[in-house]
Amino acid sequence: MREVNLRSVDLNLLVVLQALLQERHVSRAAEKLAMSQPAVSRALQRLRDMFDDHLLVRTRDGYDLSQRAEEMLPRLNGLLQEAGSLIQPQAFDPSRATGTLRMTGLDLEVALYIPKLTKVLHAEAPNLQIELVPQTADHFGMLDQGDVHFSLTGLAPDFAVDQFHSTVIDRMNSVCVMDKNNPLAHGMTLENYVKCRHGMVSITGKGPGWMDGVLKSLGHSRRLSLRLSSFMSVAEFCEGTDLVFALPERLAEHICNGRDLVMRPMPEEIPVSDIRFYLYWHERHHHDPMCVWVRGKISELFQGAV
């Protein structure tokens, strides 16, 4: 069978063909298509040339379909219906959704924000599976490669920035976390803050922390004694020691809850940072119906926080 080169075929003619075969009349087909009769007549001649068949044949009672046209019509109807559904925007019905939503983030960030979201999502989409994927150091790479739909982070991408979208889900100040018996818990100046032993959480495991940049701008540096890769272990390392951590306020509240730790304001000389947490997604999922629905729920749930 000879292979047809679709690039050489005017596929718009198939819409005219459907109207002609359904109406079995050039004038009625022209009216249905809002085209002129001569234009439809010319299209019919092109279709006859394309298919090497008369398609519409004259009878005593008007026009009828040729044998090939009879066989073609149901297939043509199905083809154009499929083409229409391909172009038409997809709808998402949460009550019937059975897909998998994949999200990633650091453990503590996930614990703070995602349980609220999953309750909201499962209330409307009970059969939607939510998978929390362990976050790697390159969590924007996970988005870029399509491994996850959303990533929760306070960082910003350093590549393909135009391919990432985000929404702010929380914003807060930074505070100091320390053991309740730490002398700084009873009074802290910039001088004794700089001299104390510091711990930090380094998500990337690289370079100095944001506080080091702040102190450098003030002409100071700090003594870093401990670098952790997760917020979840801060309490264990800080409790009963003289370590001080500078942490986002909401995360600090969670860490201090039920522990012998306290939160204290940063020294007044240190500008209080407006720390923001974002939910990121990649352009490949920007128009995905499930992700559009999820983003709507995220907006409803966290709009009061920002």
C-alpha positions in Angstrom: 0.0 0.0 0.0 1.3 3.4 -0.9 2.1 5.6 2.1 0.3 8.9 2.2 2.3 12.0 2.9 0.0 13.9 5.2 1.9 17.1 4.8 0.7 17.2 1.2 -2.9 16.8 2.3 -5.2 19.7 3.3 -6.8 18.2 6.4 -9.3 21.0 6.5 -11.0 19.3 3.6 -12.0 16.4 5.9 -14.3 18.8 7.8 -16.0 19.7 4.4 -16.1 16.0 3.5 -17.9 15.2 6.7 -20.6 17.9 6.1 -21.0 16.7 2.4 -21.4 13.1 3.4 -23.8 13.9 6.2 -26.0 16.4 4.3 -25.6 14.6 0.9 -26.1 18.0 -0.7 -23.7 20.8 -1.6 -25.9 23.7 -0.7 -26.9 22.3 2.7 -23.3 21.4 3.4 -22.3 25.0 2.5 -24.9 26.4 4.9 -23.8 24.1 7.7 -20.2 25.1 7.2 -21.0 28.8 6.7 -19.2 28.7 3.4 -20.3 29.7 -0.1 -21.7 27.1 -2.4 -19.0 27.6 -5.0 -16.3 27.1 -2.3 -17.8 23.9 -1.2 -18.2 22.7 -4.9 -14.5 23.4 -5.4 -13.6 21.5 -2.2 -15.8 18.6 -3.4 -13.8 18.4 -6.6 -10.5 18.4 -4.7 -11.8 15.6 -2.5 -12.8 13.6 -5.5 -9.3 14.0 -6.8 -7.8 13.2 -3.5 -9.8 9.9 -3.0 -10.1 9.1 -6.7 -13.8 8.6 -6.1 -17.0 10.5 -6.8 -18.0 10.3 -3.1 -21.4 12.0 -3.9 -23.2 10.4 -6.8 -26.3 11.8 -8.6 -29.5 9.7 -8.4 -33.1 10.3 -9.4 -33.9 11.6 -5.9 -30.8 13.8 -5.6 -27.4 12.7 -4.3 -26.3 9.5 -2.6 -23.0 8.2 -1.2 -20.7 6.1 -3.2 -19.7 2.8 -1.8 -16.4 4.2 -0.5 -18.1 7.2 1.0 -20.5 4.8 2.8 -17.6 3.0 4.3 -15.7 6.2 5.1 -18.3 8.2 6.9 -18.3 6.4 10.3 -14.5 6.3 10.4 -14.4 10.0 9.4 -16.8 10.9 12.2 -14.6 9.0 14.7 -11.5 10.6 13.4 -12.8 14.2 13.7 -14.3 13.5 17.1 -10.9 12.3 18.3 -9.2 15.3 16.7 -11.6 17.6 18.5 -11.0 15.9 21.9 -7.3 16.2 21.3 -7.5 20.0 20.9 -10.2 20.6 23.4 -8.9 21.6 26.9 -8.9 18.6 29.2 -11.2 18.6 32.2 -10.2 17.3 35.6 -12.8 15.6 37.7 -11.3 15.2 41.2 -14.1 12.8 42.4 -13.0 10.3 39.6 -9.3 11.0 39.6 -7.1 7.9 40.0 -3.6 9.3 39.1 -0.5 9.8 41.2 0.6 13.2 42.4 4.3 13.3 43.2 5.8 15.9 45.5 9.2 16.4 47.2 10.6 18.6 49.9 12.8 18.5 53.0 11.3 16.4 55.8 10.4 19.2 58.2 9.0 21.4 55.4 6.9 18.5 54.2 5.7 17.8 57.8 4.7 21.4 58.3 2.7 22.0 55.1 1.9 18.9 53.1 -0.4 17.1 55.7 -2.8 20.0 55.5 -2.7 19.9 51.7 -3.3 16.1 51.5 -6.4 16.3 53.7 -7.8 19.0 51.4 -7.0 17.0 48.3 -8.3 13.7 49.5 -11.5 15.2 50.7 -12.3 16.0 47.0 -10.2 13.4 45.3 -10.3 10.3 47.5 -8.8 8.0 44.9 -5.9 10.3 44.0 -2.6 8.8 45.2 -0.1 11.2 46.7 3.5 10.1 46.7 6.2 12.0 48.7 9.4 11.5 46.9 12.7 11.8 49.0 14.4 15.0 48.0 17.9 14.9 46.5 20.4 17.7 46.6 19.2 18.6 43.0 15.5 19.0 43.7 15.0 21.4 40.8 16.6 18.6 38.7 13.8 16.3 39.8 11.3 18.8 38.4 13.3 19.3 35.3 13.4 15.6 34.6 9.7 15.1 35.4 10.3 12.9 38.5 7.9 15.0 40.6 5.1 17.5 39.9 5.9 19.9 42.8 8.9 20.7 45.0 8.6 22.6 48.3 11.6 24.7 49.0 13.0 28.0 50.2 15.6 28.0 47.5 15.5 29.4 44.0 16.6 27.6 40.8 20.0 28.4 39.3 19.2 27.0 35.8 16.4 27.1 33.2 14.7 29.7 35.3 12.2 30.4 32.6 10.9 26.8 32.8 10.0 27.0 36.5 6.8 28.4 38.0 6.2 29.0 41.7 3.8 30.2 44.3 4.6 31.5 47.8 3.0 29.3 50.5 4.5 30.9 53.6 6.7 33.8 54.7 8.3 34.4 58.0 11.2 35.9 59.9 14.3 34.2 61.2 14.9 33.5 64.9 17.5 31.9 67.1 17.0 28.4 68.6 19.1 27.3 71.6 18.9 25.2 74.8 16.8 26.8 77.5 19.8 26.9 79.8 22.0 28.6 77.2 23.2 31.9 78.7 22.2 33.7 75.6 18.6 32.7 76.3 18.6 35.4 79.0 20.1 38.2 76.9 21.8 38.3 73.5 23.8 41.1 71.9 25.5 41.0 68.5 28.9 40.6 70.2 28.0 37.5 72.2 26.0 36.1 69.3 29.0 36.3 67.0 31.2 34.6 69.6 29.0 31.7 70.4 29.1 28.3 68.7 26.8 28.1 65.8 25.0 25.2 64.0 23.5 25.5 60.6 21.3 23.5 58.3 22.8 23.3 54.8 20.3 22.0 52.2 22.9 21.9 49.4 25.8 21.0 51.6 27.9 23.7 49.9 29.2 27.1 50.8 28.5 29.4 53.7 25.0 30.0 55.1 22.8 33.0 54.5 23.7 34.3 58.0 27.4 34.3 57.1 26.6 36.8 54.3 24.6 38.9 56.7 27.3 39.0 59.3 30.0 39.7 56.7 28.0 42.8 55.6 28.2 44.0 59.2 31.9 43.4 59.4 31.7 40.2 61.5 32.1 36.4 61.1 30.8 33.6 63.2 32.3 30.3 64.5 30.5 27.4 62.7 30.8 24.2 64.8 28.1 22.0 63.2 26.6 21.7 59.7 23.5 19.5 59.3 21.7 18.3 56.2 18.2 18.3 57.7 16.1 20.4 60.0 14.7 17.2 61.6 17.8 16.6 63.7 18.4 20.1 65.0 16.7 19.5 68.4 18.8 16.4 69.1 22.1 18.3 68.4 21.0 21.6 70.0 19.4 20.3 73.2 21.8 20.2 76.2 24.6 22.1 74.3 25.6 25.7 73.8 24.9 25.6 70.0 22.8 28.3 68.5 20.8 27.9 65.2 19.4 30.7 63.1 16.2 29.2 61.6 12.9 30.2 59.9 10.4 31.0 62.6 7.7 28.4 61.6 10.3 25.6 61.4 11.8 26.7 64.8 8.4 26.5 66.5 8.0 22.9 65.3 11.6 22.0 66.4 11.2 23.5 69.9 7.8 22.0 70.6 8.1 19.6 73.6 11.9 20.0 73.8 14.2 21.9 76.2 14.7 24.5 73.6 13.8 28.2 73.3 13.4 30.7 70.5 14.8 34.1 70.8 14.8 37.2 68.5 17.9 37.9 66.4 20.2 40.7 67.7 18.7 44.0 66.7 21.6 44.9 64.5 20.9 41.9 62.2 18.2 42.7 59.7 15.2 40.3 60.1 14.9 38.4 56.9 11.7 37.9 55.0 12.1 34.1 54.5 9.7 32.6 51.9 8.8 29.1 51.1 7.7 28.2 47.6 6.0 25.4 45.8 7.7 25.1 42.4 6.5 23.2 39.3 8.0 22.8 35.8 6.5 24.2 32.6 5.8 20.6 31.4 3.1 20.4 34.1 1.9 24.0 34.0 -1.2 23.2 32.0 -1.8 19.6 33.3 -5.4 19.5 34.5 -4.5 17.7 37.7 -1.7 20.1 38.6 -3.9 23.1 37.7 -6.5 21.8 40.2 -3.9 21.1 42.9 -2.5 24.7 42.5 -6.0 26.0 43.0 -6.3 24.1 46.3 -2.9 25.3 47.4 -3.9 28.9 46.7 -7.1 28.4 48.8 -5.2 26.7 51.6 -2.2 29.0 52.0 -3.4 32.4 50.8 -3.9 33.6 54.4 -0.2 32.8 55.2 1.2 35.2 52.6 
